[in-house]
Protein backbone atom coordinates (compact mmCIF):
# COMPACT_ATOMS: atom_id res chain seq x y z
CA UNK A 1 0.00 0.00 0.00
CA UNK A 2 1.34 3.45 -0.89
CA UNK A 3 -0.03 6.61 0.65
CA UNK A 4 1.10 10.03 -0.51
CA UNK A 5 0.17 13.16 1.40
CA UNK A 6 0.85 16.81 0.66
CA UNK A 7 4.45 16.56 1.84
CA UNK A 8 4.82 13.20 3.57
CA UNK A 9 5.14 10.24 1.17
CA UNK A 10 4.90 7.06 3.28
CA UNK A 11 5.17 3.61 1.77
CA UNK A 12 3.75 0.79 3.90
CA UNK A 13 5.70 -1.94 2.16
CA UNK A 14 8.39 -4.62 2.66
CA UNK A 15 11.96 -3.58 3.44
CA UNK A 16 13.30 -4.83 0.10
CA UNK A 17 11.33 -2.11 -1.72
CA UNK A 18 13.75 0.52 -0.38
CA UNK A 19 15.60 1.01 -3.70
CA UNK A 20 12.29 1.67 -5.46
CA UNK A 21 11.32 4.17 -2.76
CA UNK A 22 14.64 5.96 -3.20
CA UNK A 23 14.34 6.08 -6.99
CA UNK A 24 10.72 7.20 -6.80
CA UNK A 25 11.97 10.16 -4.78
CA UNK A 26 13.87 11.37 -7.82
CA UNK A 27 17.32 10.24 -6.65
CA UNK A 28 19.70 9.45 -9.50
CA UNK A 29 22.86 8.92 -7.42
CA UNK A 30 24.91 5.75 -7.62
CA UNK A 31 25.83 5.70 -3.92
CA UNK A 32 23.89 5.78 -0.66
CA UNK A 33 24.70 6.45 2.99
CA UNK A 34 22.99 4.12 5.46
CA UNK A 35 23.09 5.16 9.13
CA UNK A 36 21.96 2.69 11.77
CA UNK A 37 22.85 1.33 15.21
CA UNK A 38 24.47 -1.91 16.27
CA UNK A 39 21.22 -3.68 17.15
CA UNK A 40 19.47 -2.85 13.89
CA UNK A 41 22.60 -3.47 11.81
CA UNK A 42 22.76 -7.03 13.15
CA UNK A 43 19.16 -7.63 12.11
CA UNK A 44 18.74 -5.70 8.87
CA UNK A 45 22.04 -4.14 7.81
CA UNK A 46 22.97 -6.83 5.31
CA UNK A 47 19.45 -7.06 3.88
CA UNK A 48 19.32 -3.31 3.23
CA UNK A 49 22.79 -3.13 1.69
CA UNK A 50 22.17 -6.23 -0.43
CA UNK A 51 18.95 -4.72 -1.77
CA UNK A 52 20.71 -1.50 -2.82
CA UNK A 53 23.62 -2.94 -4.78
CA UNK A 54 21.63 -4.56 -7.65
CA UNK A 55 19.78 -1.28 -8.16
CA UNK A 56 22.96 0.69 -8.72
CA UNK A 57 23.26 2.18 -5.24
CA UNK A 58 26.60 1.44 -3.59
CA UNK A 59 25.95 1.53 0.17
CA UNK A 60 28.22 3.02 2.82
CA UNK A 61 27.09 1.69 6.19
CA UNK A 62 27.68 3.77 9.33
CA UNK A 63 26.93 1.80 12.50
CA UNK A 64 26.60 3.65 15.80
CA UNK A 65 26.08 2.52 19.40
CA UNK A 66 22.42 2.15 20.41
CA UNK A 67 20.74 4.36 22.96
CA UNK A 68 19.78 7.96 23.68
CA UNK A 69 23.39 8.95 24.41
CA UNK A 70 24.11 8.54 20.70
CA UNK A 71 22.05 11.68 19.95
CA UNK A 72 25.11 13.83 20.61
CA UNK A 73 27.35 16.36 18.94
CA UNK A 74 30.17 13.81 18.90
CA UNK A 75 28.12 11.21 16.97
CA UNK A 76 26.83 13.89 14.62
CA UNK A 77 30.42 14.86 13.89
CA UNK A 78 31.30 11.20 13.33
CA UNK A 79 28.58 10.82 10.68
CA UNK A 80 29.65 14.03 8.97
CA UNK A 81 33.35 13.13 9.06
CA UNK A 82 32.75 9.70 7.54
CA UNK A 83 30.28 10.96 4.95
CA UNK A 84 32.62 13.74 3.77
CA UNK A 85 35.63 11.42 3.75
CA UNK A 86 33.64 9.03 1.53
CA UNK A 87 33.09 11.88 -0.88
CA UNK A 88 29.34 12.44 -0.81
CA UNK A 89 27.69 14.84 -3.22
CA UNK A 90 24.55 16.97 -2.91
CA UNK A 91 22.53 14.18 -4.54
CA UNK A 92 23.82 11.35 -2.32
CA UNK A 93 20.87 10.04 -0.30
CA UNK A 94 21.06 9.20 3.40
CA UNK A 95 18.92 6.37 4.74
CA UNK A 96 18.13 6.52 8.47
CA UNK A 97 17.57 2.88 9.40
CA UNK A 98 16.42 2.54 12.98
CA UNK A 99 14.32 3.99 15.75
CA UNK A 100 13.86 7.52 16.95
CA UNK A 101 17.46 8.06 17.99
CA UNK A 102 18.86 7.11 14.59
CA UNK A 103 16.08 8.96 12.77
CA UNK A 104 16.66 12.19 14.69
CA UNK A 105 20.45 12.08 14.53
CA UNK A 106 20.85 10.90 10.94
CA UNK A 107 18.09 13.25 9.84
CA UNK A 108 19.95 16.19 11.38
CA UNK A 109 23.13 15.08 9.62
CA UNK A 110 21.24 14.97 6.31
CA UNK A 111 19.85 18.44 6.98
CA UNK A 112 23.30 19.92 7.52
CA UNK A 113 25.65 17.98 5.25
CA UNK A 114 26.34 20.08 2.14
CA UNK A 115 23.40 22.22 3.34
CA UNK A 116 21.03 19.30 2.80
CA UNK A 117 21.16 15.91 1.11
CA UNK A 118 18.16 13.64 0.30
CA UNK A 119 16.82 11.93 3.42
CA UNK A 120 14.88 8.67 3.61
CA UNK A 121 13.53 7.31 6.87
CA UNK A 122 13.20 3.55 7.45
CA UNK A 123 11.74 3.31 10.96
CA UNK A 124 12.26 0.02 12.76
CA UNK A 125 10.50 0.70 16.07
CA UNK A 126 6.85 1.32 16.84
CA UNK A 127 7.58 4.82 18.17
CA UNK A 128 9.38 5.70 14.96
CA UNK A 129 6.79 4.14 12.64
CA UNK A 130 3.84 6.02 14.12
CA UNK A 131 5.54 9.20 15.27
CA UNK A 132 9.17 10.25 15.16
CA UNK A 133 9.94 9.40 11.51
CA UNK A 134 6.99 11.51 10.35
CA UNK A 135 7.10 15.27 10.13
CA UNK A 136 10.72 16.22 9.66
CA UNK A 137 11.84 16.91 13.22
CA UNK A 138 15.54 16.13 13.52
CA UNK A 139 18.07 16.88 16.19
CA UNK A 140 20.40 15.97 19.01
CA UNK A 141 20.37 16.35 22.77
CA UNK A 142 22.29 18.87 24.83
CA UNK A 143 23.30 18.56 28.46
CA UNK A 144 20.68 21.25 29.18
CA UNK A 145 17.87 19.10 27.75
CA UNK A 146 16.51 16.81 25.08
CA UNK A 147 16.24 17.78 21.40
CA UNK A 148 17.41 21.34 22.01
CA UNK A 149 19.59 21.42 18.87
CA UNK A 150 18.01 20.46 15.57
CA UNK A 151 16.12 21.44 12.47
CA UNK A 152 12.92 20.75 10.56
CA UNK A 153 13.97 18.69 7.55
CA UNK A 154 11.49 16.73 5.49
CA UNK A 155 12.35 13.20 4.43
CA UNK A 156 11.82 12.63 0.72
CA UNK A 157 10.34 9.26 1.55
CA UNK A 158 9.47 7.03 4.50
CA UNK A 159 9.43 3.25 4.16
CA UNK A 160 7.38 1.66 6.93
CA UNK A 161 7.41 -2.13 7.13
CA UNK A 162 5.31 -3.34 10.09
CA UNK A 163 7.02 -6.74 9.80
CA UNK A 164 10.16 -5.16 11.26
CA UNK A 165 8.32 -4.70 14.54
CA UNK A 166 8.36 -8.44 15.19
CA UNK A 167 12.01 -8.22 16.23
CA UNK A 168 11.45 -5.54 18.88
CA UNK A 169 12.13 -6.49 22.50
CA UNK A 170 8.98 -6.48 24.63
CA UNK A 171 10.00 -3.34 26.47
CA UNK A 172 10.46 -1.40 23.23
CA UNK A 173 7.15 -2.66 21.91
CA UNK A 174 5.11 -1.69 24.96
CA UNK A 175 6.93 1.66 25.09
CA UNK A 176 5.91 2.35 21.52
CA UNK A 177 2.28 1.72 22.37
CA UNK A 178 2.42 4.86 24.53
CA UNK A 179 2.71 7.03 21.40
CA UNK A 180 -0.12 5.13 19.71
CA UNK A 181 -2.34 5.80 22.72
CA UNK A 182 -1.28 9.45 22.71
CA UNK A 183 -2.45 9.89 19.12
CA UNK A 184 -5.88 8.57 20.02
CA UNK A 185 -6.15 10.77 23.10
CA UNK A 186 -5.21 14.03 21.40
CA UNK A 187 -6.87 13.76 18.00
CA UNK A 188 -8.72 10.55 17.15
CA UNK A 189 -11.38 9.15 19.46
CA UNK A 190 -12.06 6.33 16.95
CA UNK A 191 -8.44 5.19 17.27
CA UNK A 192 -8.69 5.30 21.05
CA UNK A 193 -11.88 3.24 21.00
CA UNK A 194 -10.15 0.69 18.78
CA UNK A 195 -7.27 0.53 21.25
CA UNK A 196 -9.69 -0.13 24.10
CA UNK A 197 -11.06 -3.07 22.12
CA UNK A 198 -7.75 -4.48 20.93
CA UNK A 199 -5.13 -3.76 23.62
CA UNK A 200 -4.61 -7.45 24.39
CA UNK A 201 -4.10 -8.21 20.71
CA UNK A 202 -1.65 -5.33 20.48
CA UNK A 203 0.34 -6.56 23.46
CA UNK A 204 0.46 -9.94 21.70
CA UNK A 205 1.46 -8.22 18.41
CA UNK A 206 -1.42 -9.78 16.51
CA UNK A 207 -0.37 -9.27 12.90
CA UNK A 208 -3.71 -8.18 11.46
CA UNK A 209 -4.33 -5.73 14.31
CA UNK A 210 -0.82 -4.28 14.07
CA UNK A 211 -1.12 -3.83 10.30
CA UNK A 212 -4.33 -1.88 10.83
CA UNK A 213 -3.34 0.18 13.89
CA UNK A 214 0.11 1.32 12.70
CA UNK A 215 -1.15 3.14 9.56
CA UNK A 216 -4.09 4.53 11.54
CA UNK A 217 -1.83 5.97 14.25
CA UNK A 218 0.68 7.22 11.67
CA UNK A 219 -2.19 8.90 9.83
CA UNK A 220 -2.98 11.00 12.90
CA UNK A 221 0.56 12.38 12.88
CA UNK A 222 0.38 12.99 9.13
CA UNK A 223 -2.86 14.96 9.41
CA UNK A 224 -1.51 17.18 12.16
CA UNK A 225 1.87 17.80 10.52
CA UNK A 226 0.33 18.63 7.15
CA UNK A 227 -1.76 21.30 8.82
CA UNK A 228 1.11 22.73 10.89
CA UNK A 229 4.53 21.65 9.63
CA UNK A 230 6.63 23.99 11.78
CA UNK A 231 4.71 23.70 15.06
CA UNK A 232 3.27 27.20 15.14
CA UNK A 233 -0.10 26.00 16.38
CA UNK A 234 -1.89 22.65 16.14
CA UNK A 235 1.24 20.49 15.98
CA UNK A 236 2.06 21.41 19.57
CA UNK A 237 -0.63 18.95 20.74
CA UNK A 238 1.68 16.10 19.74
CA UNK A 239 3.66 17.02 22.85
CA UNK A 240 0.94 15.66 25.14
CA UNK A 241 2.78 14.16 28.12
CA UNK A 242 6.14 15.06 26.63
CA UNK A 243 7.08 18.07 28.75
CA UNK A 244 6.75 15.84 31.81
CA UNK A 245 8.47 12.98 29.94
CA UNK A 246 11.51 14.99 28.85
CA UNK A 247 12.00 16.17 32.43
CA UNK A 248 11.86 12.57 33.66
CA UNK A 249 14.41 11.46 31.08
CA UNK A 250 16.80 14.28 31.93
CA UNK A 251 16.61 13.99 35.73
CA UNK A 252 16.62 10.18 35.83
CA UNK A 253 19.44 10.05 33.27
CA UNK A 254 18.90 9.17 29.62
CA UNK A 255 18.35 5.44 29.33
CA UNK A 256 16.87 4.89 32.80
CA UNK A 257 13.45 5.05 31.14
CA UNK A 258 12.67 4.44 27.50
CA UNK A 259 11.08 7.42 25.77
CA UNK A 260 7.73 5.63 25.68
CA UNK A 261 7.87 4.78 29.39
CA UNK A 262 8.57 8.42 30.21
CA UNK A 263 5.73 9.49 27.89
CA UNK A 264 3.35 7.06 29.61
CA UNK A 265 4.26 8.55 32.98
CA UNK A 266 3.98 12.05 31.54
CA UNK A 267 0.55 11.34 30.08
CA UNK A 268 -0.70 10.12 33.45
CA UNK A 269 0.45 13.40 34.95
CA UNK A 270 -1.11 15.39 32.10
CA UNK A 271 -4.41 13.51 32.45
CA UNK A 272 -4.50 14.31 36.16
CA UNK A 273 -3.93 17.99 35.39
CA UNK A 274 -6.47 17.86 32.54
CA UNK A 275 -9.13 16.62 34.93
CA UNK A 276 -8.32 19.46 37.31
CA UNK A 277 -8.46 22.09 34.55
CA UNK A 278 -11.63 20.92 32.76
CA UNK A 279 -14.84 20.64 34.72
CA UNK A 280 -16.66 17.44 33.88
CA UNK A 281 -13.72 15.68 32.25
CA UNK A 282 -13.37 12.17 33.65
CA UNK A 283 -9.78 11.07 33.16
CA UNK A 284 -10.39 7.53 34.35
CA UNK A 285 -11.29 6.09 30.94
CA UNK A 286 -8.09 7.46 29.43
CA UNK A 287 -5.92 6.58 32.41
CA UNK A 288 -7.22 3.00 32.38
CA UNK A 289 -5.46 2.47 29.04
CA UNK A 290 -2.37 4.60 29.70
CA UNK A 291 -1.55 2.83 32.97
CA UNK A 292 -1.36 -0.49 31.13
CA UNK A 293 1.99 0.63 29.73
CA UNK A 294 4.60 -0.72 32.16
CA UNK A 295 6.72 2.03 33.73
CA UNK A 296 9.69 1.01 35.90
CA UNK A 297 9.55 2.19 39.51
CA UNK A 298 11.83 5.03 40.52
CA UNK A 299 9.85 8.14 39.67
CA UNK A 300 9.20 8.74 43.37
CA UNK A 301 12.95 8.99 44.00
CA UNK A 302 13.38 11.95 41.63
CA UNK A 303 13.51 15.44 43.10
CA UNK A 304 10.43 17.49 42.22
CA UNK A 305 12.60 20.62 42.31
CA UNK A 306 14.94 19.06 39.73
CA UNK A 307 11.98 17.98 37.58
CA UNK A 308 10.56 21.50 37.69
CA UNK A 309 13.93 22.98 36.70
CA UNK A 310 14.13 20.56 33.77
CA UNK A 311 10.65 21.54 32.59
CA UNK A 312 11.67 25.20 32.50
CA UNK A 313 14.31 24.35 29.87
CA UNK A 314 11.75 22.73 27.59
CA UNK A 315 11.44 24.15 24.05
CA UNK A 316 7.76 24.87 24.63
CA UNK A 317 8.38 27.35 27.46
CA UNK A 318 7.24 30.84 26.45
CA UNK A 319 8.27 33.97 28.38
CA UNK A 320 9.18 31.80 31.32
CA UNK A 321 5.78 30.06 31.42
CA UNK A 322 5.63 26.29 31.16
CA UNK A 323 3.17 25.44 28.38
CA UNK A 324 1.50 22.06 28.75
CA UNK A 325 -0.71 20.08 26.40
CA UNK A 326 -3.89 18.89 28.10
CA UNK A 327 -7.10 17.26 26.88
CA UNK A 328 -10.69 18.22 27.64
CA UNK A 329 -12.17 15.10 26.06
CA UNK A 330 -10.81 12.02 24.37
CA UNK A 331 -9.77 13.01 20.87
CA UNK A 332 -9.27 16.72 21.59
CA UNK A 333 -6.24 18.49 23.07
CA UNK A 334 -5.33 22.08 23.84
CA UNK A 335 -2.30 24.02 25.04
CA UNK A 336 -2.43 25.67 28.46
CA UNK A 337 0.14 28.26 29.50
CA UNK A 338 -1.49 29.60 32.64
CA UNK A 339 -0.77 26.78 35.08
CA UNK A 340 0.73 27.85 38.42
CA UNK A 341 3.99 26.17 39.40
CA UNK A 342 2.41 25.01 42.64
CA UNK A 343 -0.20 23.05 40.67
CA UNK A 344 2.47 21.45 38.46
CA UNK A 345 4.38 20.45 41.60
CA UNK A 346 1.23 18.82 42.98
CA UNK A 347 0.84 16.99 39.67
CA UNK A 348 4.37 15.63 40.00
CA UNK A 349 3.53 14.45 43.52
CA UNK A 350 0.45 12.66 42.17
CA UNK A 351 2.49 10.96 39.44
CA UNK A 352 5.15 9.86 41.92
CA UNK A 353 2.52 8.33 44.19
CA UNK A 354 0.67 6.69 41.29
CA UNK A 355 3.75 5.21 39.63
CA UNK A 356 6.20 4.76 42.48
C-alpha positions, 0 to 999 in steps of 0.5 A: 500500500502506498499513501502520498500526502501533501508533503509526507510520502509514506510507503507501507511496504516490505523492506526490500522495496527501499531502492524503489522508494529511493528512486521514486523520490527522484534520486539518481545517485549511484551511492547511498549512505545508510546510518543505523545502530548496532542492534538494527545493523545485526538484524537488517544491515545486510538485507538493506545493503544487499537490496541496494547494490543490484539497483545501482546504489553502492551503500556506505554503512555507518553503524553507531552505538544504540541508545539515547546517548548517541544523539550527541554532537560527537556522533553527529560529527562522526557521521559528517566526518565519515560521509565527507571522507567518503566523498558524498555529493549533494545528490547522495541520499542518506537512509536513516535505518532505525528507531527515533534516535537514529532517525533524529540524529541521521536526519539532522546530519542529512539536513546539515551535510552540504546544506542538505542531502536527500533523506529517507527514513526507514523506521524500525520501532513502533515509536518511529513508525507512528511518530518520530519518523513523520514530520521532519523533526531532527536533532540531538540532545544537549546537556541542558535538555533533550532535542534542544539542537536540531532542524525541521527537515522533510524526508523525501520518503518514509518506508514503513514495514510493520514486519520489522516490529516483530524483532522488537524487545517487549520493552520497546514494543510496549513503550511504543504503544504509549505514542499510539495511545497518545495519538488517540487521546489528542486527535482521534477518538475512533483510534482510542476506541479501537485501542480499548477493544484491541489492547490485548491483541496489540500486546500480543502483536497480533499481525492483522491488528498491528497492520491496521493500527500502525497506519491509523496511528501514523495517519494521525501524525500525518494529518496534524503535521500537514496542517502545521509543519513547523509547530506554530499551532496545532502540531504542539498537541503532539507534545501531550505528556512530553514536557513531563516525559523529557524532564523525567528522562533528563533527571533520571538520566537518559536510558533509565526510562525508554522514551515511551515509558517516560511518555506514559508517565507524563501522560498520566500526569497530564491527564490528572492535570487535565481533569483538574483544569476541565470541569466534567472531564473524567480522566479515568477512561483514558488513564485506564489504558495509559496505565497499562503501559509498564513504567519502571519504579523510581519516579518517586525517588526523583527530586520534584525541584529538579523535575521543575527545573528541567521543565523550565528548559523545555522548548515549549516554554514561552516567556518563562511560562511552562506550556503544557498540552492537556485534553478536555475530552478524548480526541481533543487536546489544547495548550495551556500556559497559565498553570501555576507552578504550585499546581504542576508540583502537585501533579508531580507528587500525584504521578510519583505516588501513582507510579512509584 
